[in-house]
Amino acid sequence: MSEKNYTGNKCHDLSMQRTWTKTPFHHIASSRRTHNRIDTLVINGRLVRNSARIKIAIRGFYKQLYHQEESPLVGFRDGFVDMISEEDSVALEVLPSIEEIREVVWDCESSKASGSDGYNMNFIKKCWDEIGANFTAAVTGFFQTSRLLKDSNITWVALAPKFFGAKEIKDLRLISMVGCIYKVILKVLVRRMRSVMPGLVGETQSVFVKGRKIHDGALIACETVHWLKVRKKEAATIKLNFHKVYDGIKWSFVDIVLQKMGFVRK
């Protein structure tokens, strides 16, 4: 017999109710889990099976990818890059106020997936009266010491397939889920950098600058090739592979560039 719940003269068939309410959810969850599950993966031309071995192989792949080999430190002469003003440099390092931090918190998307701390920004906003002071102190502490708290630097990493049937690790999109404190610190820095970036980035840079789009470069390239063909001009075109380009950054060189641009070490 199915389980019954008698309330007065009303009889509710709980087993039928459970089937009706839970089946759609479980169906969606199972379908999503099946779609995202990685049963086999090709890494460096080798087919890897078994989830435990896949995890080890993925960890080794990214450890090798992000490894920085020892190389001579390269510098360049002064005046080679544009510089920010001393006033802007000082403004970038001003300790953020309570109002600035609160404004950044409210500017963050509320319902995004929670990070390594288990909370999303909606929780921070709803409980601001209770935890706002401590949260602000944690963010301010980074700008005072230039060091991140160990717990706030923990990151969950997930691999999402770019398309159905992904087989190689290059077919997976790396997603980093960070905590709320980390998000707010990053957003404070980004909002401040926006004011100085237009004067540092060249006009030919068509991406990562507000108001410019990554598609502009492709459109300009197509128009240029079309112009050359119509006018029968001799020319050579070079196509560069930008796959994983930002994984190969030499951070010590980036530090040198930033200092040449007028940013102080802090």
CORVEN-V356205 format. One record per backbone hydrogen bond with DSSP energy under -0.5 kcal/mol. NH is the residue of the N-H (numbers start at 0). CO is the residue of the C=O. E is the energy in kcal/mol with one decimal. If there is no record, write none. Layout:
# CORVEN-V356205
nh: {NH & NH}
co: {CO & CO}
e: {E & E}
This chain:
# CORVEN-V356205
nh: {4 & 6 & 6 & 9 & 11 & 12 & 13 & 13 & 14 & 16 & 17 & 18 & 19 & 20 & 21 & 22 & 25 & 26 & 27 & 28 & 29 & 30 & 31 & 32 & 33 & 34 & 35 & 36 & 38 & 40 & 41 & 42 & 42 & 45 & 47 & 49 & 53 & 54 & 55 & 56 & 57 & 58 & 59 & 60 & 61 & 62 & 63 & 64 & 65 & 66 & 68 & 73 & 79 & 83 & 88 & 89 & 90 & 91 & 92 & 92 & 93 & 100 & 101 & 102 & 103 & 104 & 105 & 106 & 107 & 107 & 114 & 117 & 121 & 122 & 123 & 124 & 125 & 126 & 127 & 129 & 130 & 131 & 134 & 135 & 136 & 137 & 138 & 139 & 140 & 141 & 141 & 142 & 143 & 144 & 145 & 152 & 152 & 153 & 155 & 157 & 159 & 159 & 161 & 165 & 168 & 170 & 171 & 172 & 173 & 174 & 174 & 176 & 176 & 177 & 178 & 182 & 183 & 184 & 185 & 186 & 187 & 188 & 189 & 190 & 191 & 192 & 193 & 194 & 195 & 196 & 197 & 198 & 199 & 200 & 204 & 205 & 211 & 215 & 216 & 217 & 218 & 219 & 220 & 221 & 222 & 223 & 224 & 225 & 226 & 227 & 228 & 229 & 230 & 231 & 232 & 239 & 241 & 244 & 246 & 247 & 248 & 250 & 252 & 253 & 254 & 255 & 256 & 257 & 258 & 259 & 260 & 261 & 262}
co: {11 & 4 & 9 & 6 & 4 & 10 & 2 & 11 & 2 & 12 & 13 & 14 & 15 & 16 & 17 & 18 & 21 & 22 & 23 & 24 & 25 & 26 & 27 & 28 & 29 & 30 & 31 & 32 & 36 & 47 & 166 & 40 & 45 & 42 & 40 & 38 & 49 & 50 & 51 & 52 & 53 & 54 & 55 & 56 & 57 & 58 & 59 & 60 & 61 & 63 & 66 & 71 & 76 & 260 & 84 & 85 & 86 & 87 & 88 & 89 & 90 & 96 & 97 & 98 & 99 & 100 & 101 & 102 & 103 & 104 & 118 & 114 & 109 & 119 & 119 & 120 & 121 & 122 & 124 & 126 & 126 & 127 & 130 & 131 & 132 & 133 & 134 & 135 & 136 & 137 & 138 & 138 & 139 & 140 & 141 & 148 & 149 & 150 & 176 & 174 & 157 & 172 & 170 & 162 & 41 & 167 & 168 & 159 & 171 & 157 & 172 & 155 & 174 & 175 & 153 & 178 & 179 & 180 & 181 & 182 & 183 & 184 & 185 & 186 & 187 & 188 & 189 & 191 & 192 & 192 & 193 & 195 & 196 & 196 & 201 & 203 & 208 & 212 & 213 & 213 & 214 & 215 & 216 & 217 & 218 & 219 & 220 & 221 & 222 & 223 & 224 & 225 & 226 & 228 & 227 & 237 & 239 & 241 & 243 & 244 & 245 & 248 & 249 & 249 & 250 & 251 & 252 & 253 & 254 & 255 & 256 & 258 & 257}
e: {-1.2 & -0.6 & -2.5 & -2.3 & -1.6 & -0.5 & -1.1 & -1.2 & -0.8 & -2.0 & -3.0 & -1.9 & -2.2 & -2.4 & -2.7 & -1.3 & -2.8 & -2.6 & -2.3 & -2.9 & -2.8 & -2.3 & -2.5 & -2.4 & -2.4 & -2.2 & -2.1 & -1.3 & -0.8 & -1.9 & -3.3 & -0.7 & -2.6 & -1.6 & -2.9 & -0.6 & -2.5 & -2.3 & -1.8 & -2.5 & -2.8 & -2.5 & -2.3 & -2.2 & -2.3 & -2.0 & -2.1 & -2.2 & -2.4 & -0.6 & -0.6 & -0.5 & -1.1 & -3.1 & -2.2 & -2.1 & -2.1 & -1.9 & -0.6 & -1.0 & -1.0 & -2.2 & -2.4 & -2.4 & -2.0 & -2.3 & -2.3 & -0.9 & -0.7 & -1.1 & -1.2 & -1.7 & -1.6 & -0.8 & -1.2 & -2.3 & -2.5 & -2.0 & -1.2 & -0.9 & -2.6 & -2.6 & -2.7 & -2.6 & -2.1 & -2.0 & -2.0 & -2.9 & -2.2 & -0.9 & -0.6 & -1.1 & -1.4 & -2.2 & -3.0 & -0.9 & -0.8 & -0.9 & -2.4 & -2.8 & -0.6 & -2.6 & -2.8 & -1.0 & -1.3 & -1.7 & -1.4 & -4.0 & -0.5 & -3.0 & -0.5 & -3.5 & -0.5 & -0.7 & -0.5 & -2.0 & -2.3 & -2.4 & -2.4 & -2.3 & -2.4 & -2.0 & -2.5 & -2.6 & -1.7 & -2.3 & -1.7 & -0.9 & -1.3 & -1.9 & -0.7 & -0.7 & -1.9 & -2.1 & -1.2 & -0.7 & -2.3 & -1.4 & -0.7 & -0.7 & -2.3 & -2.5 & -2.2 & -2.4 & -2.4 & -2.4 & -2.5 & -2.4 & -2.3 & -2.2 & -2.2 & -2.5 & -1.9 & -0.8 & -2.6 & -0.6 & -0.7 & -2.1 & -1.3 & -1.1 & -0.6 & -1.0 & -0.8 & -1.7 & -2.1 & -1.4 & -2.3 & -2.5 & -2.1 & -2.2 & -1.5 & -1.2 & -2.3}
